[in-house]
Amino acid sequence: MVPARNLPDQIAAARSLAARLPQLVDESRRLATALRSGLHGNRKVGPGSDFWQFRPYVAGDPTGQIDWRRSARSDNTFIRQTEWQASHTYWIWPVFGSSAFWASDEKYRPKADRMMVMALALADLLLRNGETVGAFDAPHTRVTVHDQLQKLGHAMLSAPDNADRGISAIHPGRRHSVLILGDFLEYAAPDQSPATALRRLAHNLNDGALIQVLDPAECTPEFTGRIDFTDGNDNLLLHSEKFEDQHAEFARRSLRWRARIRDATMASQWLYDLHVTTESPNQTLLALYQHITERPLRNGGGPATGNARGRPA
């Protein structure tokens, strides 16, 4: 729930986000470049075109892999090895519901902007590593080259804008990775949880992560005086004449809500992380990228069911 006085018009806000997409793509590329310098690729021998190393020939090696030029420079025969380039599919879904366009203060960026930048920066990293990245728009757009980030961003804007309905409806296939960014206010009520839908996705051998992107006031409120809280349909949820008296209870409820999201995510062996828009996205993106690219393959064709990780909510 968000204060009614600051709730944006969702259609107008989405159009504004689409108009800013070229700038957000540039920002995401700068972020990905900064992160890439601290990452180390995971290379292994396999079919591909990129040279990796030479090794001495042993009986049984295919003669077609002998590098005669390298071998001519020594008394040994050498095999030319290339790097494994098997592509994996990653579905990235920033959930742009009405609350995603809200910010508690004009000096803060809307959650939607941060979600888009993080989603595209992650896509840039994955695409430059030879992976395939898709969105959950109607045609299930997929891209394989990093210069199609703007196309991917427009597809993300057309994905479902409600996490609760969307998680139950999306069909990513099997042995893919699903990465969801949102505020998950759909699960703010004590009896709401994404656990069932996440179990369905994980049951299809899909690895994944939920990144909860929040405004700082959704964790520790600073509002004072008279406040009306509404849902995305402008239905009144809470009226307070002196909200400063509600700060402690609001913070406790927020903590329990975030813990429900975290526990449901980790129960499916997925990664959970919390990102607040006043923080740098670097830590969250590094944890996410390393989680989805460094886990060993499961059943020979998908990410493993190793221990889930989750930063305290």
C-alpha positions in Angstrom: 0.0 0.0 0.0 1.1 3.6 -0.7 0.0 7.0 0.4 -2.8 8.2 -1.8 -1.5 11.7 -2.2 1.5 10.4 -4.1 0.0 7.6 -6.2 0.8 8.2 -9.9 -1.4 7.5 -12.9 -0.1 4.1 -14.1 -0.7 4.6 -17.8 0.9 8.0 -17.9 3.8 6.8 -15.7 4.4 3.8 -18.0 4.4 6.0 -21.1 6.9 8.3 -19.3 9.1 5.3 -18.5 9.0 4.2 -22.2 10.0 7.7 -23.3 13.0 7.5 -21.0 14.0 4.1 -22.1 17.0 5.2 -24.3 18.5 7.0 -21.3 17.8 4.0 -19.0 19.5 1.7 -21.5 22.6 4.0 -21.5 22.6 3.9 -17.7 22.3 0.2 -17.6 25.2 -0.3 -20.0 27.4 1.9 -17.8 26.4 -0.1 -14.8 27.1 -3.4 -16.6 30.5 -2.1 -17.7 31.4 -1.2 -14.2 30.4 -4.6 -12.9 32.0 -6.5 -15.7 35.5 -5.4 -14.6 35.0 -7.3 -11.3 33.6 -10.5 -12.8 35.6 -13.6 -13.9 34.1 -15.8 -16.5 33.6 -19.5 -15.9 35.2 -21.2 -18.9 35.4 -24.9 -19.8 36.3 -26.9 -22.8 33.6 -27.5 -25.3 32.2 -26.7 -28.8 32.6 -23.1 -29.7 34.6 -20.6 -31.8 36.6 -18.8 -29.1 40.2 -20.1 -28.6 41.0 -21.0 -25.1 44.3 -22.9 -24.9 46.7 -25.5 -26.4 47.3 -28.9 -24.8 49.5 -31.8 -25.9 48.0 -34.4 -28.2 47.2 -37.8 -26.6 46.2 -41.0 -28.4 42.6 -41.0 -29.3 42.2 -37.2 -29.9 40.6 -36.3 -33.2 43.3 -35.4 -35.6 41.1 -32.6 -36.9 41.7 -30.7 -33.7 45.5 -30.7 -34.1 47.0 -27.2 -34.6 49.7 -27.9 -37.1 51.2 -24.4 -37.0 51.6 -24.5 -33.2 52.9 -28.1 -33.4 55.5 -27.1 -36.0 57.2 -24.8 -33.5 58.1 -27.6 -31.1 58.8 -31.3 -30.9 55.3 -32.0 -29.6 51.9 -32.2 -31.2 49.3 -29.8 -29.8 45.5 -29.8 -29.7 43.7 -26.5 -30.1 40.9 -26.2 -27.5 38.0 -23.8 -27.7 35.7 -22.5 -25.0 32.3 -24.0 -24.3 29.5 -21.8 -25.7 26.3 -23.5 -24.8 23.6 -20.8 -24.5 21.2 -20.8 -21.5 17.9 -18.9 -21.5 17.2 -16.3 -18.8 13.7 -14.7 -18.5 13.9 -11.3 -16.8 10.6 -9.8 -15.5 10.4 -6.4 -13.9 6.8 -6.1 -12.6 5.6 -2.6 -13.4 2.4 -2.4 -11.4 1.0 1.0 -10.4 3.0 1.1 -7.1 6.3 0.6 -9.0 6.0 4.2 -10.3 5.7 5.6 -6.8 8.4 7.4 -4.7 8.0 8.8 -1.2 10.0 11.9 -2.0 10.8 13.9 -5.2 14.5 13.4 -4.5 14.1 9.6 -4.9 13.7 7.8 -8.2 10.6 5.7 -8.8 11.1 2.0 -8.2 10.2 1.3 -11.9 13.3 3.2 -13.1 15.6 1.2 -10.8 14.0 -2.1 -11.8 14.4 -1.3 -15.5 18.1 -0.3 -15.1 18.9 -3.4 -13.1 17.0 -5.7 -15.5 18.8 -4.3 -18.5 22.2 -4.2 -16.9 21.8 -7.9 -16.0 20.6 -8.6 -19.5 23.7 -6.8 -20.9 26.0 -9.0 -18.7 24.3 -12.2 -19.8 24.1 -11.4 -23.5 27.8 -10.5 -23.6 28.5 -13.9 -22.0 26.7 -15.6 -24.9 23.4 -16.3 -23.2 19.8 -15.7 -24.4 17.5 -13.3 -22.5 13.8 -13.2 -22.8 10.8 -11.2 -21.6 7.2 -12.3 -20.7 5.4 -10.1 -23.2 2.8 -11.8 -25.4 5.3 -13.0 -28.1 7.9 -14.0 -25.4 10.5 -11.8 -27.0 14.1 -13.2 -26.9 17.3 -11.5 -27.8 20.8 -12.9 -28.2 22.9 -9.8 -28.8 23.6 -6.9 -26.5 22.7 -4.2 -29.0 19.0 -5.2 -28.7 18.6 -3.9 -25.1 16.1 -1.3 -26.2 14.0 -3.9 -27.9 14.1 -6.0 -24.8 13.2 -3.0 -22.6 10.0 -2.4 -24.6 9.1 -6.1 -24.4 9.6 -5.9 -20.6 7.1 -2.9 -20.5 4.5 -5.2 -22.1 4.9 -8.1 -19.5 2.2 -8.7 -16.9 2.0 -5.8 -14.4 0.8 -7.9 -11.4 3.1 -10.4 -9.8 0.4 -12.6 -8.2 -1.5 -13.2 -11.4 1.6 -13.2 -13.6 3.6 -15.7 -11.6 0.7 -18.2 -12.0 0.3 -17.5 -15.7 3.9 -17.4 -17.1 5.3 -20.4 -18.8 9.1 -20.2 -19.1 9.6 -23.8 -20.1 12.0 -26.2 -18.4 15.6 -25.8 -17.1 15.5 -22.0 -17.7 16.2 -19.2 -15.2 13.5 -16.8 -14.1 14.5 -13.5 -12.6 11.7 -11.3 -11.1 12.1 -7.8 -9.9 9.2 -6.0 -8.1 7.9 -4.5 -4.9 5.5 -7.5 -4.4 2.9 -5.4 -2.7 0.4 -7.9 -4.1 1.5 -10.0 -1.1 1.3 -7.4 1.6 -1.7 -9.0 3.3 -0.8 -11.5 6.0 -2.5 -14.4 4.2 -0.8 -13.7 0.8 2.3 -15.5 -0.4 4.0 -16.4 -3.8 5.0 -19.8 -2.4 2.6 -21.9 -4.5 3.3 -20.3 -7.8 7.1 -20.4 -7.2 6.9 -24.1 -6.4 5.3 -24.6 -9.8 8.1 -22.8 -11.5 10.8 -24.6 -9.6 9.1 -27.9 -10.2 9.9 -27.5 -13.9 13.6 -27.5 -13.0 13.8 -23.7 -13.4 16.3 -21.8 -11.3 15.4 -18.2 -10.3 15.6 -15.2 -8.1 13.2 -12.6 -6.7 14.6 -9.1 -6.1 12.3 -7.0 -4.0 12.8 -3.3 -4.9 11.4 -0.9 -2.4 11.3 2.8 -1.6 13.0 3.5 1.8 9.6 4.6 3.2 8.3 1.1 2.6 10.8 -0.2 5.1 11.1 2.7 7.6 8.3 5.2 7.1 8.9 8.9 7.8 5.4 10.2 7.1 3.8 12.4 9.7 0.4 13.9 10.2 -2.7 12.9 8.3 -2.2 10.0 5.8 -4.5 7.9 3.7 -3.1 4.6 2.4 -4.7 3.0 -0.7 -4.2 0.0 -2.9 -3.5 0.1 -6.6 -7.2 0.6 -7.3 -7.5 3.6 -5.0 -9.4 1.6 -2.4 -8.7 3.1 1.1 -6.8 0.7 3.2 -5.8 2.8 6.2 -6.5 6.3 7.5 -4.4 7.9 10.1 -4.7 11.4 11.6 -1.3 11.2 13.3 0.8 8.6 11.4 3.9 9.2 13.5 2.1 7.1 16.2 2.0 4.2 13.7 5.7 4.1 12.7 6.7 1.2 14.9 3.8 -1.0 13.9 4.2 -0.1 10.3 7.9 -1.1 10.4 7.0 -4.5 12.1 4.4 -5.3 9.5 6.8 -4.4 6.7 9.4 -6.7 8.2 6.9 -9.6 8.4 5.8 -9.0 4.8 9.3 -9.0 3.5 10.1 -12.1 5.5 7.2 -13.9 3.9 8.5 -13.1 0.4 12.0 -14.2 1.4 10.9 -17.4 3.0 8.6 -18.4 0.0 11.5 -17.7 -2.4 14.1 -19.7 -0.5 11.7 -22.6 0.0 11.9 -23.1 -3.7 15.8 -22.9 -3.6 15.7 -19.5 -5.4 17.7 -16.4 -4.5 16.0 -13.6 -2.6 17.5 -10.1 -2.2 16.2 -6.8 -1.0 17.1 -3.6 -2.8 16.2 -0.1 -1.6 16.2 2.6 -4.2 18.5 4.9 -2.1 21.2 2.2 -2.2 23.7 1.4 -5.1 22.4 -1.5 -7.2 25.9 -2.9 -7.6 25.8 -5.3 -4.6 22.4 -6.7 -5.6 23.4 -7.2 -9.2 26.7 -8.9 -8.4 25.0 -11.3 -6.0 22.3 -12.0 -8.6 24.7 -12.5 -11.5 27.0 -14.8 -9.6 24.1 -16.8 -8.2 22.6 -17.6 -11.6 25.8 -18.1 -13.5 28.1 -19.9 -11.1 25.8 -22.6 -9.7 26.6 -26.1 -11.1 24.3 -27.6 -13.7 21.3 -29.6 -12.4 20.5 -33.0 -14.0 22.9 -32.2 -16.8 20.8 -29.4 -18.2 19.9 -26.7 -15.8 20.9 -24.8 -12.7 21.5 -26.8 -9.5 19.3 -27.0 -6.4 22.1 -25.9 -4.1 21.4 -23.9 -1.0 19.3 -20.9 -1.6 20.6 -17.5 -0.5 18.8 -14.6 0.9 19.9 -11.3 2.4 18.0 -10.4 5.6 14.7 -8.8 4.6 
